[in-house]
Amino acid sequence: MNVKYFFLILSIQLVATLFLGAQEITQFRGSNAVGKYAETNLLKEWPANGPDLLWEAKGLGNGYGSPVFINNRI
């Protein structure tokens, strides 16, 4: 009986890893955690007042964490 449960749990875990592996993984400071990004067409010089503020979020709390944005989701 225990062997059946073991293989059932193992099967569920294997199926779950297939779905989890398909998700895009985000990481602090980008891939390899080096802070280098492959974006192109970036500004060579910033405007005197800085870039335009596109949006602002309040109530995120204190600490060293920050929200992550991917696929139009926070």
CHARMM internal coordinates of N, CA and C (Angstrom, degrees):
IC EDIT
DIST 1 N 1 CA 1.4510
DIST 1 CA 1 C 1.5298
ANGL 1 N 1 CA 1 C 111.07
DIST 1 C 2 N 1.3033
ANGL 1 CA 1 C 2 N 117.42
DIHE 1 N 1 CA 1 C 2 N -40.89
DIST 2 N 2 CA 1.4544
ANGL 1 C 2 N 2 CA 120.67
DIHE 1 CA 1 C 2 N 2 CA -179.59
DIST 2 CA 2 C 1.5234
ANGL 2 N 2 CA 2 C 111.87
DIHE 1 C 2 N 2 CA 2 C -66.79
DIST 2 C 3 N 1.3182
ANGL 2 CA 2 C 3 N 117.05
DIHE 2 N 2 CA 2 C 3 N -32.04
DIST 3 N 3 CA 1.4627
ANGL 2 C 3 N 3 CA 121.15
DIHE 2 CA 2 C 3 N 3 CA 179.15
DIST 3 CA 3 C 1.5258
ANGL 3 N 3 CA 3 C 110.22
DIHE 2 C 3 N 3 CA 3 C -65.61
DIST 3 C 4 N 1.3272
ANGL 3 CA 3 C 4 N 117.63
DIHE 3 N 3 CA 3 C 4 N -38.29
DIST 4 N 4 CA 1.4635
ANGL 3 C 4 N 4 CA 121.24
DIHE 3 CA 3 C 4 N 4 CA 178.02
DIST 4 CA 4 C 1.5259
ANGL 4 N 4 CA 4 C 110.52
DIHE 3 C 4 N 4 CA 4 C -62.68
DIST 4 C 5 N 1.3360
ANGL 4 CA 4 C 5 N 117.67
DIHE 4 N 4 CA 4 C 5 N -44.30
DIST 5 N 5 CA 1.4581
ANGL 4 C 5 N 5 CA 121.39
DIHE 4 CA 4 C 5 N 5 CA 178.84
DIST 5 CA 5 C 1.5199
ANGL 5 N 5 CA 5 C 111.35
DIHE 4 C 5 N 5 CA 5 C -65.13
DIST 5 C 6 N 1.3140
ANGL 5 CA 5 C 6 N 116.19
DIHE 5 N 5 CA 5 C 6 N -38.01
DIST 6 N 6 CA 1.4608
ANGL 5 C 6 N 6 CA 120.20
DIHE 5 CA 5 C 6 N 6 CA 178.71
DIST 6 CA 6 C 1.5278
ANGL 6 N 6 CA 6 C 110.42
DIHE 5 C 6 N 6 CA 6 C -60.76
DIST 6 C 7 N 1.3373
ANGL 6 CA 6 C 7 N 117.13
DIHE 6 N 6 CA 6 C 7 N -48.05
DIST 7 N 7 CA 1.4563
ANGL 6 C 7 N 7 CA 120.27
DIHE 6 CA 6 C 7 N 7 CA -179.37
DIST 7 CA 7 C 1.5286
ANGL 7 N 7 CA 7 C 111.85
DIHE 6 C 7 N 7 CA 7 C -70.05
DIST 7 C 8 N 1.3088
ANGL 7 CA 7 C 8 N 117.84
DIHE 7 N 7 CA 7 C 8 N -31.39
DIST 8 N 8 CA 1.4581
ANGL 7 C 8 N 8 CA 121.19
DIHE 7 CA 7 C 8 N 8 CA 175.48
DIST 8 CA 8 C 1.5256
ANGL 8 N 8 CA 8 C 110.34
DIHE 7 C 8 N 8 CA 8 C -64.42
DIST 8 C 9 N 1.3121
ANGL 8 CA 8 C 9 N 116.07
DIHE 8 N 8 CA 8 C 9 N -47.89
DIST 9 N 9 CA 1.4634
ANGL 8 C 9 N 9 CA 120.36
DIHE 8 CA 8 C 9 N 9 CA 179.35
DIST 9 CA 9 C 1.5222
ANGL 9 N 9 CA 9 C 110.88
DIHE 8 C 9 N 9 CA 9 C -65.21
DIST 9 C 10 N 1.3122
ANGL 9 CA 9 C 10 N 117.20
DIHE 9 N 9 CA 9 C 10 N -41.01
DIST 10 N 10 CA 1.4549
ANGL 9 C 10 N 10 CA 121.39
DIHE 9 CA 9 C 10 N 10 CA 177.81
DIST 10 CA 10 C 1.5259
ANGL 10 N 10 CA 10 C 110.97
DIHE 9 C 10 N 10 CA 10 C -61.66
DIST 10 C 11 N 1.3236
ANGL 10 CA 10 C 11 N 117.66
DIHE 10 N 10 CA 10 C 11 N -41.48
DIST 11 N 11 CA 1.4638
ANGL 10 C 11 N 11 CA 121.88
DIHE 10 CA 10 C 11 N 11 CA 178.63
DIST 11 CA 11 C 1.5202
ANGL 11 N 11 CA 11 C 111.25
DIHE 10 C 11 N 11 CA 11 C -64.35
DIST 11 C 12 N 1.3131
ANGL 11 CA 11 C 12 N 116.80
DIHE 11 N 11 CA 11 C 12 N -42.77
DIST 12 N 12 CA 1.4689
ANGL 11 C 12 N 12 CA 120.92
DIHE 11 CA 11 C 12 N 12 CA 178.76
DIST 12 CA 12 C 1.5229
ANGL 12 N 12 CA 12 C 110.23
DIHE 11 C 12 N 12 CA 12 C -62.53
DIST 12 C 13 N 1.3127
ANGL 12 CA 12 C 13 N 117.18
DIHE 12 N 12 CA 12 C 13 N -42.69
DIST 13 N 13 CA 1.4637
ANGL 12 C 13 N 13 CA 120.69
DIHE 12 CA 12 C 13 N 13 CA 179.43
DIST 13 CA 13 C 1.5233
ANGL 13 N 13 CA 13 C 111.49
DIHE 12 C 13 N 13 CA 13 C -64.53
DIST 13 C 14 N 1.3077
ANGL 13 CA 13 C 14 N 117.30
DIHE 13 N 13 CA 13 C 14 N -40.66
DIST 14 N 14 CA 1.4626
ANGL 13 C 14 N 14 CA 120.12
DIHE 13 CA 13 C 14 N 14 CA 179.13
DIST 14 CA 14 C 1.5239
ANGL 14 N 14 CA 14 C 111.64
DIHE 13 C 14 N 14 CA 14 C -64.60
DIST 14 C 15 N 1.3143
ANGL 14 CA 14 C 15 N 116.94
DIHE 14 N 14 CA 14 C 15 N -43.21
DIST 15 N 15 CA 1.4631
ANGL 14 C 15 N 15 CA 120.49
DIHE 14 CA 14 C 15 N 15 CA 178.08
DIST 15 CA 15 C 1.5291
ANGL 15 N 15 CA 15 C 110.27
DIHE 14 C 15 N 15 CA 15 C -64.79
DIST 15 C 16 N 1.3213
ANGL 15 CA 15 C 16 N 117.13
DIHE 15 N 15 CA 15 C 16 N -40.81
DIST 16 N 16 CA 1.4679
ANGL 15 C 16 N 16 CA 120.83
DIHE 15 CA 15 C 16 N 16 CA 179.90
DIST 16 CA 16 C 1.5265
ANGL 16 N 16 CA 16 C 110.95
DIHE 15 C 16 N 16 CA 16 C -63.51
DIST 16 C 17 N 1.3129
ANGL 16 CA 16 C 17 N 117.66
DIHE 16 N 16 CA 16 C 17 N -38.45
DIST 17 N 17 CA 1.4719
ANGL 16 C 17 N 17 CA 119.30
DIHE 16 CA 16 C 17 N 17 CA -179.86
DIST 17 CA 17 C 1.5205
ANGL 17 N 17 CA 17 C 111.32
DIHE 16 C 17 N 17 CA 17 C -68.70
DIST 17 C 18 N 1.3068
ANGL 17 CA 17 C 18 N 118.58
DIHE 17 N 17 CA 17 C 18 N -28.31
DIST 18 N 18 CA 1.4639
ANGL 17 C 18 N 18 CA 120.05
DIHE 17 CA 17 C 18 N 18 CA 176.02
DIST 18 CA 18 C 1.5235
ANGL 18 N 18 CA 18 C 110.60
DIHE 17 C 18 N 18 CA 18 C -64.37
DIST 18 C 19 N 1.3293
ANGL 18 CA 18 C 19 N 116.23
DIHE 18 N 18 CA 18 C 19 N -42.20
DIST 19 N 19 CA 1.4597
ANGL 18 C 19 N 19 CA 119.53
DIHE 18 CA 18 C 19 N 19 CA 179.27
DIST 19 CA 19 C 1.5181
ANGL 19 N 19 CA 19 C 111.61
DIHE 18 C 19 N 19 CA 19 C -73.05
DIST 19 C 20 N 1.3003
ANGL 19 CA 19 C 20 N 118.03
DIHE 19 N 19 CA 19 C 20 N -38.73
DIST 20 N 20 CA 1.4545
ANGL 19 C 20 N 20 CA 120.71
DIHE 19 CA 19 C 20 N 20 CA -179.70
DIST 20 CA 20 C 1.5152
ANGL 20 N 20 CA 20 C 111.55
DIHE 19 C 20 N 20 CA 20 C -69.17
DIST 20 C 21 N 1.3034
ANGL 20 CA 20 C 21 N 118.04
DIHE 20 N 20 CA 20 C 21 N -33.31
DIST 21 N 21 CA 1.4598
ANGL 20 C 21 N 21 CA 121.20
DIHE 20 CA 20 C 21 N 21 CA 179.48
DIST 21 CA 21 C 1.5122
ANGL 21 N 21 CA 21 C 112.50
DIHE 20 C 21 N 21 CA 21 C -67.52
DIST 21 C 22 N 1.3291
ANGL 21 CA 21 C 22 N 118.28
DIHE 21 N 21 CA 21 C 22 N -20.87
DIST 22 N 22 CA 1.4531
ANGL 21 C 22 N 22 CA 121.72
DIHE 21 CA 21 C 22 N 22 CA -179.08
DIST 22 CA 22 C 1.5194
ANGL 22 N 22 CA 22 C 112.80
DIHE 21 C 22 N 22 CA 22 C -80.80
DIST 22 C 23 N 1.3231
ANGL 22 CA 22 C 23 N 118.02
DIHE 22 N 22 CA 22 C 23 N -12.51
DIST 23 N 23 CA 1.4545
ANGL 22 C 23 N 23 CA 121.05
DIHE 22 CA 22 C 23 N 23 CA -178.32
DIST 23 CA 23 C 1.5182
ANGL 23 N 23 CA 23 C 110.76
DIHE 22 C 23 N 23 CA 23 C -79.18
DIST 23 C 24 N 1.3238
ANGL 23 CA 23 C 24 N 115.91
DIHE 23 N 23 CA 23 C 24 N 149.70
DIST 24 N 24 CA 1.4582
ANGL 23 C 24 N 24 CA 120.62
DIHE 23 CA 23 C 24 N 24 CA 175.61
DIST 24 CA 24 C 1.5233
ANGL 24 N 24 CA 24 C 108.44
DIHE 23 C 24 N 24 CA 24 C -77.53
DIST 24 C 25 N 1.2915
ANGL 24 CA 24 C 25 N 116.72
DIHE 24 N 24 CA 24 C 25 N 130.52
DIST 25 N 25 CA 1.4599
ANGL 24 C 25 N 25 CA 121.74
DIHE 24 CA 24 C 25 N 25 CA -176.62
DIST 25 CA 25 C 1.5185
ANGL 25 N 25 CA 25 C 108.98
DIHE 24 C 25 N 25 CA 25 C -99.22
DIST 25 C 26 N 1.3224
ANGL 25 CA 25 C 26 N 116.47
DIHE 25 N 25 CA 25 C 26 N 129.47
DIST 26 N 26 CA 1.4584
ANGL 25 C 26 N 26 CA 121.01
DIHE 25 CA 25 C 26 N 26 CA 175.20
DIST 26 CA 26 C 1.5125
ANGL 26 N 26 CA 26 C 108.63
DIHE 25 C 26 N 26 CA 26 C -104.09
DIST 26 C 27 N 1.2970
ANGL 26 CA 26 C 27 N 114.77
DIHE 26 N 26 CA 26 C 27 N 153.29
DIST 27 N 27 CA 1.4563
ANGL 26 C 27 N 27 CA 120.03
DIHE 26 CA 26 C 27 N 27 CA -175.38
DIST 27 CA 27 C 1.5178
ANGL 27 N 27 CA 27 C 108.47
DIHE 26 C 27 N 27 CA 27 C -148.58
DIST 27 C 28 N 1.3066
ANGL 27 CA 27 C 28 N 116.72
DIHE 27 N 27 CA 27 C 28 N 147.87
DIST 28 N 28 CA 1.4490
ANGL 27 C 28 N 28 CA 122.01
DIHE 27 CA 27 C 28 N 28 CA 178.40
DIST 28 CA 28 C 1.5256
ANGL 28 N 28 CA 28 C 109.96
DIHE 27 C 28 N 28 CA 28 C -57.88
DIST 28 C 29 N 1.3051
ANGL 28 CA 28 C 29 N 117.37
DIHE 28 N 28 CA 28 C 29 N 129.88
DIST 29 N 29 CA 1.4679
ANGL 28 C 29 N 29 CA 124.72
DIHE 28 CA 28 C 29 N 29 CA 179.74
DIST 29 CA 29 C 1.5271
ANGL 29 N 29 CA 29 C 113.28
DIHE 28 C 29 N 29 CA 29 C 66.82
DIST 29 C 30 N 1.3322
ANGL 29 CA 29 C 30 N 117.95
DIHE 29 N 29 CA 29 C 30 N 23.99
DIST 30 N 30 CA 1.4587
ANGL 29 C 30 N 30 CA 121.26
DIHE 29 CA 29 C 30 N 30 CA 174.55
DIST 30 CA 30 C 1.5141
ANGL 30 N 30 CA 30 C 114.19
DIHE 29 C 30 N 30 CA 30 C 79.30
DIST 30 C 31 N 1.3273
ANGL 30 CA 30 C 31 N 114.66
DIHE 30 N 30 CA 30 C 31 N -171.15
DIST 31 N 31 CA 1.4604
ANGL 30 C 31 N 31 CA 118.73
DIHE 30 CA 30 C 31 N 31 CA -178.60
DIST 31 CA 31 C 1.5238
ANGL 31 N 31 CA 31 C 109.77
DIHE 30 C 31 N 31 CA 31 C -65.69
DIST 31 C 32 N 1.2800
ANGL 31 CA 31 C 32 N 116.84
DIHE 31 N 31 CA 31 C 32 N 141.04
DIST 32 N 32 CA 1.4651
ANGL 31 C 32 N 32 CA 125.80
DIHE 31 CA 31 C 32 N 32 CA -176.28
DIST 32 CA 32 C 1.5286
ANGL 32 N 32 CA 32 C 112.88
DIHE 31 C 32 N 32 CA 32 C 66.23
DIST 32 C 33 N 1.3237
ANGL 32 CA 32 C 33 N 118.76
DIHE 32 N 32 CA 32 C 33 N 5.21
DIST 33 N 33 CA 1.4685
ANGL 32 C 33 N 33 CA 124.58
DIHE 32 CA 32 C 33 N 33 CA 176.35
DIST 33 CA 33 C 1.5158
ANGL 33 N 33 CA 33 C 113.09
DIHE 32 C 33 N 33 CA 33 C 53.65
DIST 33 C 34 N 1.3370
ANGL 33 CA 33 C 34 N 117.09
DIHE 33 N 33 CA 33 C 34 N 39.69
DIST 34 N 34 CA 1.4601
ANGL 33 C 34 N 34 CA 120.69
DIHE 33 CA 33 C 34 N 34 CA -178.84
DIST 34 CA 34 C 1.5280
ANGL 34 N 34 CA 34 C 112.57
DIHE 33 C 34 N 34 CA 34 C -106.90
DIST 34 C 35 N 1.3223
ANGL 34 CA 34 C 35 N 118.32
DIHE 34 N 34 CA 34 C 35 N -8.75
DIST 35 N 35 CA 1.4586
ANGL 34 C 35 N 35 CA 121.29
DIHE 34 CA 34 C 35 N 35 CA 178.74
DIST 35 CA 35 C 1.5167
ANGL 35 N 35 CA 35 C 113.76
DIHE 34 C 35 N 35 CA 35 C 77.50
DIST 35 C 36 N 1.3192
ANGL 35 CA 35 C 36 N 118.24
DIHE 35 N 35 CA 35 C 36 N 15.99
DIST 36 N 36 CA 1.4632
ANGL 35 C 36 N 36 CA 122.46
DIHE 35 CA 35 C 36 N 36 CA 176.93
DIST 36 CA 36 C 1.5212
ANGL 36 N 36 CA 36 C 107.83
DIHE 35 C 36 N 36 CA 36 C -107.51
DIST 36 C 37 N 1.3239
ANGL 36 CA 36 C 37 N 115.69
DIHE 36 N 36 CA 36 C 37 N 132.63
DIST 37 N 37 CA 1.4479
ANGL 36 C 37 N 37 CA 120.92
DIHE 36 CA 36 C 37 N 37 CA -176.39
DIST 37 CA 37 C 1.5215
ANGL 37 N 37 CA 37 C 109.75
DIHE 36 C 37 N 37 CA 37 C -123.03
DIST 37 C 38 N 1.2906
ANGL 37 CA 37 C 38 N 117.21
DIHE 37 N 37 CA 37 C 38 N 146.89
DIST 38 N 38 CA 1.4610
ANGL 37 C 38 N 38 CA 122.18
DIHE 37 CA 37 C 38 N 38 CA -175.41
DIST 38 CA 38 C 1.5233
ANGL 38 N 38 CA 38 C 112.77
DIHE 37 C 38 N 38 CA 38 C -89.30
DIST 38 C 39 N 1.3160
ANGL 38 CA 38 C 39 N 118.16
DIHE 38 N 38 CA 38 C 39 N 25.13
DIST 39 N 39 CA 1.4644
ANGL 38 C 39 N 39 CA 120.94
DIHE 38 CA 38 C 39 N 39 CA 179.98
DIST 39 CA 39 C 1.5257
ANGL 39 N 39 CA 39 C 110.11
DIHE 38 C 39 N 39 CA 39 C -69.51
DIST 39 C 40 N 1.3165
ANGL 39 CA 39 C 40 N 116.23
DIHE 39 N 39 CA 39 C 40 N 150.69
DIST 40 N 40 CA 1.4578
ANGL 39 C 40 N 40 CA 121.58
DIHE 39 CA 39 C 40 N 40 CA 178.13
DIST 40 CA 40 C 1.5188
ANGL 40 N 40 CA 40 C 109.31
DIHE 39 C 40 N 40 CA 40 C -122.22
DIST 40 C 41 N 1.3134
ANGL 40 CA 40 C 41 N 116.60
DIHE 40 N 40 CA 40 C 41 N 171.28
DIST 41 N 41 CA 1.4705
ANGL 40 C 41 N 41 CA 124.04
DIHE 40 CA 40 C 41 N 41 CA 179.10
DIST 41 CA 41 C 1.5192
ANGL 41 N 41 CA 41 C 112.46
DIHE 40 C 41 N 41 CA 41 C 59.67
DIST 41 C 42 N 1.3224
ANGL 41 CA 41 C 42 N 117.51
DIHE 41 N 41 CA 41 C 42 N 36.80
DIST 42 N 42 CA 1.4557
ANGL 41 C 42 N 42 CA 121.19
DIHE 41 CA 41 C 42 N 42 CA 176.77
DIST 42 CA 42 C 1.5247
ANGL 42 N 42 CA 42 C 109.88
DIHE 41 C 42 N 42 CA 42 C -82.42
DIST 42 C 43 N 1.3184
ANGL 42 CA 42 C 43 N 116.15
DIHE 42 N 42 CA 42 C 43 N 158.90
DIST 43 N 43 CA 1.4585
ANGL 42 C 43 N 43 CA 120.50
DIHE 42 CA 42 C 43 N 43 CA 179.27
DIST 43 CA 43 C 1.5207
ANGL 43 N 43 CA 43 C 111.06
DIHE 42 C 43 N 43 CA 43 C -65.93
DIST 43 C 44 N 1.3257
ANGL 43 CA 43 C 44 N 115.80
DIHE 43 N 43 CA 43 C 44 N 139.99
DIST 44 N 44 CA 1.4710
ANGL 43 C 44 N 44 CA 120.67
DIHE 43 CA 43 C 44 N 44 CA 173.82
DIST 44 CA 44 C 1.5273
ANGL 44 N 44 CA 44 C 110.20
DIHE 43 C 44 N 44 CA 44 C -81.90
DIST 44 C 45 N 1.3509
ANGL 44 CA 44 C 45 N 116.64
DIHE 44 N 44 CA 44 C 45 N -33.02
DIST 45 N 45 CA 1.4637
ANGL 44 C 45 N 45 CA 122.84
DIHE 44 CA 44 C 45 N 45 CA 177.27
DIST 45 CA 45 C 1.5220
ANGL 45 N 45 CA 45 C 108.32
DIHE 44 C 45 N 45 CA 45 C -135.10
DIST 45 C 46 N 1.3427
ANGL 45 CA 45 C 46 N 115.85
DIHE 45 N 45 CA 45 C 46 N 141.89
DIST 46 N 46 CA 1.4596
ANGL 45 C 46 N 46 CA 120.71
DIHE 45 CA 45 C 46 N 46 CA 177.66
DIST 46 CA 46 C 1.5202
ANGL 46 N 46 CA 46 C 109.44
DIHE 45 C 46 N 46 CA 46 C -86.30
DIST 46 C 47 N 1.3449
ANGL 46 CA 46 C 47 N 118.32
DIHE 46 N 46 CA 46 C 47 N 149.60
DIST 47 N 47 CA 1.4633
ANGL 46 C 47 N 47 CA 120.87
DIHE 46 CA 46 C 47 N 47 CA 172.99
DIST 47 CA 47 C 1.5332
ANGL 47 N 47 CA 47 C 110.20
DIHE 46 C 47 N 47 CA 47 C -60.32
DIST 47 C 48 N 1.3188
ANGL 47 CA 47 C 48 N 117.19
DIHE 47 N 47 CA 47 C 48 N 157.13
DIST 48 N 48 CA 1.4710
ANGL 47 C 48 N 48 CA 121.80
DIHE 47 CA 47 C 48 N 48 CA -176.95
DIST 48 CA 48 C 1.5314
ANGL 48 N 48 CA 48 C 111.85
DIHE 47 C 48 N 48 CA 48 C -57.13
DIST 48 C 49 N 1.3341
ANGL 48 CA 48 C 49 N 118.13
DIHE 48 N 48 CA 48 C 49 N -38.35
DIST 49 N 49 CA 1.4689
ANGL 48 C 49 N 49 CA 122.04
DIHE 48 CA 48 C 49 N 49 CA -179.49
DIST 49 CA 49 C 1.5236
ANGL 49 N 49 CA 49 C 112.28
DIHE 48 C 49 N 49 CA 49 C -92.19
DIST 49 C 50 N 1.3137
ANGL 49 CA 49 C 50 N 117.75
DIHE 49 N 49 CA 49 C 50 N 7.20
DIST 50 N 50 CA 1.4557
ANGL 49 C 50 N 50 CA 120.69
DIHE 49 CA 49 C 50 N 50 CA -178.67
DIST 50 CA 50 C 1.5155
ANGL 50 N 50 CA 50 C 111.12
DIHE 49 C 50 N 50 CA 50 C 84.56
DIST 50 C 51 N 1.3208
ANGL 50 CA 50 C 51 N 117.94
DIHE 50 N 50 CA 50 C 51 N 177.99
DIST 51 N 51 CA 1.4607
ANGL 50 C 51 N 51 CA 120.77
DIHE 50 CA 50 C 51 N 51 CA -179.91
DIST 51 CA 51 C 1.5267
ANGL 51 N 51 CA 51 C 111.73
DIHE 50 C 51 N 51 CA 51 C -72.31
DIST 51 C 52 N 1.3222
ANGL 51 CA 51 C 52 N 115.95
DIHE 51 N 51 CA 51 C 52 N 159.85
DIST 52 N 52 CA 1.4674
ANGL 51 C 52 N 52 CA 120.99
DIHE 51 CA 51 C 52 N 52 CA 177.50
DIST 52 CA 52 C 1.5212
ANGL 52 N 52 CA 52 C 109.66
DIHE 51 C 52 N 52 CA 52 C -65.50
DIST 52 C 53 N 1.3342
ANGL 52 CA 52 C 53 N 116.07
DIHE 52 N 52 CA 52 C 53 N 140.97
DIST 53 N 53 CA 1.4608
ANGL 52 C 53 N 53 CA 121.82
DIHE 52 CA 52 C 53 N 53 CA 175.52
DIST 53 CA 53 C 1.5242
ANGL 53 N 53 CA 53 C 107.82
DIHE 52 C 53 N 53 CA 53 C -78.58
DIST 53 C 54 N 1.3273
ANGL 53 CA 53 C 54 N 116.74
DIHE 53 N 53 CA 53 C 54 N 118.00
DIST 54 N 54 CA 1.4601
ANGL 53 C 54 N 54 CA 120.83
DIHE 53 CA 53 C 54 N 54 CA -177.57
DIST 54 CA 54 C 1.5225
ANGL 54 N 54 CA 54 C 112.48
DIHE 53 C 54 N 54 CA 54 C -87.88
DIST 54 C 55 N 1.3210
ANGL 54 CA 54 C 55 N 118.07
DIHE 54 N 54 CA 54 C 55 N -35.64
DIST 55 N 55 CA 1.4546
ANGL 54 C 55 N 55 CA 122.81
DIHE 54 CA 54 C 55 N 55 CA 178.47
DIST 55 CA 55 C 1.5080
ANGL 55 N 55 CA 55 C 109.05
DIHE 54 C 55 N 55 CA 55 C -162.88
DIST 55 C 56 N 1.3199
ANGL 55 CA 55 C 56 N 115.62
DIHE 55 N 55 CA 55 C 56 N 165.33
DIST 56 N 56 CA 1.4634
ANGL 55 C 56 N 56 CA 121.55
DIHE 55 CA 55 C 56 N 56 CA -178.92
DIST 56 CA 56 C 1.5224
ANGL 56 N 56 CA 56 C 108.60
DIHE 55 C 56 N 56 CA 56 C -143.24
DIST 56 C 57 N 1.3101
ANGL 56 CA 56 C 57 N 116.91
DIHE 56 N 56 CA 56 C 57 N 139.02
DIST 57 N 57 CA 1.4619
ANGL 56 C 57 N 57 CA 121.95
DIHE 56 CA 56 C 57 N 57 CA 178.37
DIST 57 CA 57 C 1.5214
ANGL 57 N 57 CA 57 C 108.82
DIHE 56 C 57 N 57 CA 57 C -119.64
DIST 57 C 58 N 1.3129
ANGL 57 CA 57 C 58 N 116.48
DIHE 57 N 57 CA 57 C 58 N 137.05
DIST 58 N 58 CA 1.4592
ANGL 57 C 58 N 58 CA 121.29
DIHE 57 CA 57 C 58 N 58 CA 179.36
DIST 58 CA 58 C 1.5185
ANGL 58 N 58 CA 58 C 108.97
DIHE 57 C 58 N 58 CA 58 C -121.21
DIST 58 C 59 N 1.3127
ANGL 58 CA 58 C 59 N 116.19
DIHE 58 N 58 CA 58 C 59 N 159.22
DIST 59 N 59 CA 1.4509
ANGL 58 C 59 N 59 CA 121.01
DIHE 58 CA 58 C 59 N 59 CA 176.20
DIST 59 CA 59 C 1.5186
ANGL 59 N 59 CA 59 C 113.90
DIHE 58 C 59 N 59 CA 59 C 79.76
DIST 59 C 60 N 1.3295
ANGL 59 CA 59 C 60 N 116.89
DIHE 59 N 59 CA 59 C 60 N 24.42
DIST 60 N 60 CA 1.4659
ANGL 59 C 60 N 60 CA 119.58
DIHE 59 CA 59 C 60 N 60 CA 179.08
DIST 60 CA 60 C 1.5113
ANGL 60 N 60 CA 60 C 112.16
DIHE 59 C 60 N 60 CA 60 C -82.89
DIST 60 C 61 N 1.3271
ANGL 60 CA 60 C 61 N 116.43
DIHE 60 N 60 CA 60 C 61 N -10.14
DIST 61 N 61 CA 1.4581
ANGL 60 C 61 N 61 CA 119.46
DIHE 60 CA 60 C 61 N 61 CA 177.28
DIST 61 CA 61 C 1.5150
ANGL 61 N 61 CA 61 C 112.54
DIHE 60 C 61 N 61 CA 61 C 91.57
DIST 61 C 62 N 1.3290
ANGL 61 CA 61 C 62 N 115.18
DIHE 61 N 61 CA 61 C 62 N 176.82
DIST 62 N 62 CA 1.4555
ANGL 61 C 62 N 62 CA 121.60
DIHE 61 CA 61 C 62 N 62 CA 179.61
DIST 62 CA 62 C 1.5193
ANGL 62 N 62 CA 62 C 109.61
DIHE 61 C 62 N 62 CA 62 C -98.70
DIST 62 C 63 N 1.2897
ANGL 62 CA 62 C 63 N 115.91
DIHE 62 N 62 CA 62 C 63 N 159.90
DIST 63 N 63 CA 1.4606
ANGL 62 C 63 N 63 CA 119.86
DIHE 62 CA 62 C 63 N 63 CA 176.49
DIST 63 CA 63 C 1.5008
ANGL 63 N 63 CA 63 C 111.61
DIHE 62 C 63 N 63 CA 63 C 134.22
DIST 63 C 64 N 1.3015
ANGL 63 CA 63 C 64 N 114.86
DIHE 63 N 63 CA 63 C 64 N -171.90
DIST 64 N 64 CA 1.4571
ANGL 63 C 64 N 64 CA 120.71
DIHE 63 CA 63 C 64 N 64 CA -176.53
DIST 64 CA 64 C 1.5213
ANGL 64 N 64 CA 64 C 112.35
DIHE 63 C 64 N 64 CA 64 C -99.93
DIST 64 C 65 N 1.3049
ANGL 64 CA 64 C 65 N 118.10
DIHE 64 N 64 CA 64 C 65 N 0.51
DIST 65 N 65 CA 1.4570
ANGL 64 C 65 N 65 CA 121.12
DIHE 64 CA 64 C 65 N 65 CA -179.75
DIST 65 CA 65 C 1.5176
ANGL 65 N 65 CA 65 C 111.04
DIHE 64 C 65 N 65 CA 65 C -86.46
DIST 65 C 66 N 1.3016
ANGL 65 CA 65 C 66 N 116.09
DIHE 65 N 65 CA 65 C 66 N 165.47
DIST 66 N 66 CA 1.4523
ANGL 65 C 66 N 66 CA 121.77
DIHE 65 CA 65 C 66 N 66 CA 175.24
DIST 66 CA 66 C 1.5185
ANGL 66 N 66 CA 66 C 108.09
DIHE 65 C 66 N 66 CA 66 C -149.43
DIST 66 C 67 N 1.3273
ANGL 66 CA 66 C 67 N 117.49
DIHE 66 N 66 CA 66 C 67 N 156.89
DIST 67 N 67 CA 1.4607
ANGL 66 C 67 N 67 CA 119.17
DIHE 66 CA 66 C 67 N 67 CA 179.51
DIST 67 CA 67 C 1.5261
ANGL 67 N 67 CA 67 C 110.86
DIHE 66 C 67 N 67 CA 67 C -69.61
DIST 67 C 68 N 1.3096
ANGL 67 CA 67 C 68 N 115.90
DIHE 67 N 67 CA 67 C 68 N 155.06
DIST 68 N 68 CA 1.4588
ANGL 67 C 68 N 68 CA 122.41
DIHE 67 CA 67 C 68 N 68 CA 176.86
DIST 68 CA 68 C 1.5163
ANGL 68 N 68 CA 68 C 107.57
DIHE 67 C 68 N 68 CA 68 C -113.60
DIST 68 C 69 N 1.3052
ANGL 68 CA 68 C 69 N 116.58
DIHE 68 N 68 CA 68 C 69 N 135.30
DIST 69 N 69 CA 1.4615
ANGL 68 C 69 N 69 CA 122.25
DIHE 68 CA 68 C 69 N 69 CA -179.11
DIST 69 CA 69 C 1.5241
ANGL 69 N 69 CA 69 C 108.49
DIHE 68 C 69 N 69 CA 69 C -115.01
DIST 69 C 70 N 1.3295
ANGL 69 CA 69 C 70 N 115.59
DIHE 69 N 69 CA 69 C 70 N 124.46
DIST 70 N 70 CA 1.4647
ANGL 69 C 70 N 70 CA 120.33
DIHE 69 CA 69 C 70 N 70 CA 177.77
DIST 70 CA 70 C 1.5221
ANGL 70 N 70 CA 70 C 108.97
DIHE 69 C 70 N 70 CA 70 C -152.96
DIST 70 C 71 N 1.3081
ANGL 70 CA 70 C 71 N 116.69
DIHE 70 N 70 CA 70 C 71 N 136.58
DIST 71 N 71 CA 1.4595
ANGL 70 C 71 N 71 CA 122.45
DIHE 70 CA 70 C 71 N 71 CA 179.64
DIST 71 CA 71 C 1.5202
ANGL 71 N 71 CA 71 C 112.07
DIHE 70 C 71 N 71 CA 71 C 52.33
DIST 71 C 72 N 1.3251
ANGL 71 CA 71 C 72 N 116.23
DIHE 71 N 71 CA 71 C 72 N 44.95
DIST 72 N 72 CA 1.4807
ANGL 71 C 72 N 72 CA 123.35
DIHE 71 CA 71 C 72 N 72 CA 178.85
DIST 72 CA 72 C 1.5045
ANGL 72 N 72 CA 72 C 113.17
DIHE 71 C 72 N 72 CA 72 C 60.46
DIST 72 C 73 N 1.3308
ANGL 72 CA 72 C 73 N 118.20
DIHE 72 N 72 CA 72 C 73 N 29.23
DIST 73 N 73 CA 1.4610
ANGL 72 C 73 N 73 CA 122.42
DIHE 72 CA 72 C 73 N 73 CA 178.24
DIST 73 CA 73 C 1.5210
ANGL 73 N 73 CA 73 C 108.67
DIHE 72 C 73 N 73 CA 73 C -131.81
DIST 73 C 74 N 1.3336
ANGL 73 CA 73 C 74 N 114.55
DIHE 73 N 73 CA 73 C 74 N 151.15
DIST 74 N 74 CA 1.4749
ANGL 73 C 74 N 74 CA 120.09
DIHE 73 CA 73 C 74 N 74 CA 175.42
DIST 74 CA 74 C 1.5003
ANGL 74 N 74 CA 74 C 107.59
DIHE 73 C 74 N 74 CA 74 C -97.17
END
COOR INIT
IC SEED 1 N 1 CA 1 C
IC BUILD
